[in-house]
């Protein structure tokens, strides 16, 4: 809980093949955290944790260099394999759980506005346990990126997933929220859907989304669609209910066609042809394939969950004064 003393803040930054952007990101984050500490907005011992999600470039070397240049301020976690953005972010949040009063997660490209972090801390001091960064403007994004992102949020809300529109993974979580998060053990991660379940005291901070400092986006359309589908199937049963609704629709349509056929036979006005046979056959066949595939998605998630496999393995931790490295 907030107190009169400056709160120990941990910044969590997941990284995957970010060797181009880290030389720009690291100094900015370290400098900004230093300014916040000097202004009394966080404790002098506050730190940044970079999580290397199995990068195959020189990302880890850049993190190790930053740890050497900024002892006590920068820490690094290297995962044993690439597990994806959400699991890598969870690895960082799991690490800072119990080591800080509050954490702020932010992507390595720094498209999220650093100036929003002091406002997040101010909301935390007022009693918010979760402070969500909400993008007020996405003018720097392309028309395609902007509209696909908008479609992403609206599709998930339509399916019953409780999301804050234009909020990604830029958020402050209190120590209490971090403890609550640690109790979620599911393998299929969708943190944006989990966050609203962690606490009722939620505040928002708006900001303008900036341009990526360097490198390429790590969320192309394919990954965005995969994230959306994971969110829907992890937090909503609407697709299964849609199948049931379609089943009832086909059933009553079939009764109508049956009545029509009987009337046609009585009136002697039946028209021979293949359309009345082929079209329903293909229609029902397609619906059955879609339905089986939809149910299969949920069965696959159950298959992964019951295995209870670890979501990540930490290979190396550097910069932590409490550990023997």
Secondary structure, 3 states (H helix, E strand, C coil): CCCCCCCCEEEEEEECCCHHHHHHHHHHHHHHHHHHHHCCCCCCCCEEEEEECCCCCCHHHHHHHHHHHCCCCEEEEEECCCCCHHHHHHHHHHHHCCCCCEEEECCCCCCCCCCHHHHHHHHHHCCCCEEEEEEEECCCCCHHHHHHHHHHHHHHHHCCCCCCCCEEEEEEEEHHHHHHHCCCCCCCCCHHHHHCCCCCCEEEEEEECCCCCCCCCCCCHHHHHHHHHHHHHHHCCHHHHHHHHHHHHHHHHHHHHHHHHHHHHHHCCCCCCCHHHHHHHHHHHHHHHHHHHHHHHHHHHHHHHHHCCCCCCEEEEECCCCCCC
